[in-house]
Amino acid sequence: MKLNISRPICFFDLETTGIQVAKDRIVEISILKVFPDGREEEYTQRINPTIPIPPATTAVHGISDADIADAPVFAEKAVEIHNMIKDSDLAGFNSNRFDIPLLAEELLRCDIDFDMKNRNAIDVQNIFHKMEQRTLVAAYKFYCDKDLTNAHSAAADTMATYEVLKSQLDRYDELENNMKSLAEFSTRKKSADFAGFIGYNDKGAEIFTFGKHKGKLVEAVLENEPGYYGWIQNADFPLYTKKVLTAIKLRGFNTKLF
């Protein structure tokens, strides 16, 4: 089934040095940009992460320190990558919990103001898990009847994810072929930041989801305990979480002024 889209959507996959969003780095990125007229544009780039790739991680995706020794660092490609995705919805496999948050960290480190407020994020893995409970390799076989022989290659995984989503739309009548609906369906639990440190209560207000202030309104905590904001800003939290917290703080400050 052809995707019903009104603006471009970028399917993408990252290979990284590890799975810690705030600390690990990209070693390869692959993007498949699909336009409303059906045109497709592909982009794959290896990146020198500037930190060692653990042997256990190399065993998964096959990329070693030697393979990316002469590759550009992310800062050299950040604008190019952002220009490709900035007008698009985003989609991937486990992308809501990992790929989008880690890409956001890399872009924010380069002072590129990455934001997801006005775009949809479709996580094909979440759709798959809600429907069938499988891995990407099994999803590709189940939905497309093909073997993913080059798994953990960013380009292969990206193309497989695109094909799986189209096949999911063919298979499940209850899935609506529009990006907003797919984004809502593929989101497990809505959060204000990517990492899930700031969530929403049943009234749609931001709350902390961790620590001593778990369940409390963020605005109230920041007003009653100003030092908590400083602690988070100086601690090892993702940059996007800090950005969201700053926006909430500024919103509260502006509300008081007016």
N, C-alpha and C positions, 0 to 999 in steps of 0.2 A: 504494500500500500504506500502510495506517495504521501509524504508528510504534508499536512495542511498548515502552512506557515505564511505569515504576513511579513516577516523580516528574517534575515539569515539566522541560522542556528549552527553553532560550532560544536561538533563532537570532538573531544580531545582526550588524550591519555598521557600520563606522566610516568617516566621511570625515574627513580630517585635514589638518594643515598640511604634512605630508611623510611620509617613511617611516623616520625615525630614532626608534626606540622610546623612547630616553631623553630626547630633546630635543623632539620634535614633540608637537602637541596635537590633541585632538578638536575638530572644528567641527560635526559632526552624528553622532548615534547613533540607530539604529533597532533595536528589539527586537521579535521576535515570540515570545511565550511560549506554548508548547503544553502543555496539561495532560493527564494520563493519561485523563481522560474525553473528550478531544477538543476541549474548549473552547480558544479562542485569545484572547490579549490582545495588543494592539499598542501600541507606544510609540515615538514619534519626537520628537527634540528637537535643535534647533540650539544650538550652544554658542559663546560668544565665547572664542577660545583665548588671548586677551591677547597674542598675538604675531602679526605680519603673516602673511597667507597668500601665498606666492609666486605670481606670475602663472602660472607653469608648472603649479602645482597647481590653481589655479582653472580652468585650461583643461581639466583632467581631470574634476573633479566639479562645476564650474559655480558654486561658492560663493566669493564675494568678501568682502573686508573689510567692505564696505558692507552686505552681506547679513546679517552677524552682529553689526553694531555695537551693536544694542540687545538682543542675546540674552543670557541669563544666563551667567555663567562656570561652569565645571564644578563648583566647590565648592558652588554653590547647588543643584545637581541631584544631587550625588554620593550622598547618602543615599537619595534617591528611586530612583536607578538601581540602587544596591546592594540595596535592598529587593526590587526586582523580580527580580534574578538570584540572590540568595544561597541560595535553596533548590533551584536548578536545575543540570542539566548545561548545557554551553554548546556551541553549534555555529555554524559560519560557513564562509566560503570564504577560505582562507589564514589562518584564525583562529589556528591554533596558532603560527604564526611572526610574526604581526603584530597582529591585532585583540585577542586576549586579552592578550598582553604589554603593549600600549599602554594598554588599559583598566586593567590592573593598576597601571601607573605612575600614571595619573590618580587612581585610588582611594587608592593609598598616599600620594600627595602630600596627600590630604585626611585622612590618619590613619585611613583605613578599612582594616582588616586583611583584605584580599582574599587568598584562598588557593584552590588547586585540588586539595588533597590528597584530599578526599572527594567529588569530582565527576568526571564524564567530560567530555572535550573531543573533539568530533567535527569533524574538518576535512574538509568535503565536497570541497574542492579536491584533497586528497591521495587521496581515494577515486577521484575523477575522473581524476587524473593516472596513478594505478596502472592504471586500466581503459582510458582513452581518450586521455589527453594532449591536453587542450583548455583553452580559457579559459571563464569563466563564461557569456559570451554564447553561445559554441558549445555549452557544456554544456546550457544552457536550450533551445537549438534541438534538440540531439541527443536529450535525454531527454524533453523535454516538447513538442517540435514547436511551440514558440512563439518569437516574436522578442522579445528584451529591448530594447524601444525606449527605455527610460529608464535605461540602464546608468549606473552611478556616481551614481545617486540611492540613498541609503542604504535607503530603504523598498523600492524596486524590487529592489535587489540582495538584501535580506533575504528577501523573499517568494520570489524566484527560487531562492535557495539552499535554502529549505524544500521547494519543489516538486521540485527536482532530487534531493534526498536521498530523498524518497518514491519517485520514479521509478527511482532507482538500486536501491532495494530490490525493486521490481517486476522489474527487468531481470536482476539478478544473483542467482542462486540461492545462490551461495557466501557472500553477505553475510548475516550473522545479524541479525535485527531485534531487537537489544537494544543499549542504549547503551554498555555496557562493551566489547562486541565491536567495535562501530563505532569507538569511541575508539581501541582498540588498532590496528585496521586503518588508520585515517586518520592515525596518528602515524608520521612518517618515521623519526625517531630519538629515543629517549627521553632526556630531560634532566631534571636536578633543578630547573633554573630555566627560564624561558620562552626566554631568549635563547640558550641552549646553551653558556654559559661553564662550566657544571658538568654533567658527564655521569655515566655509570655504567660501571664495568668489567664483565667477564663474571661477576663474583661479586655484582654489585648494589651495590657500594660507590661513593661519590661520588669522581669524579676531575676535575681541571682539564682543560679541552679546548683551552687556549690558552697562549701564552707560555712562559716558561722552565720552568714546572712542568707542562707538558702531559703528560697520562697518569699523573700522580702522584696518590696519595690525598690528598684535601683535608684530612682530619684530620691526616695526617702532616705536611703542609706547614705547617698552622697551628700545630702543636706545635713543629716544628723551626725555623720562621721566622715568629715572631709578627708581625713588621712587615709581612708580606705581607697580612695581614688589614686592617691600617690603611691600606695603600696602596690596596686595592680600595675600601674604604669612602669614601676621599677622592677617588677617581678618578671618571671619567665612565662608570660602569657603571649598568645599570638598577637601580632601587630593589628590584625583586623578587629580582634576583641577590644584592644585598647582604643582603636578608632571609634568603634560603636559606643564605647563608654564615654569618650570625650564628647561625642555628638549628643548623648543624653544629658551630660553635664551642662553643655552649652545651651541646650534647649530649656533646661530648668532655669538657667541664669537669665535667658531672654524672656521667659515667661514672667519672672519677677519684675523685670524692667517695664514690661508693658501690661 
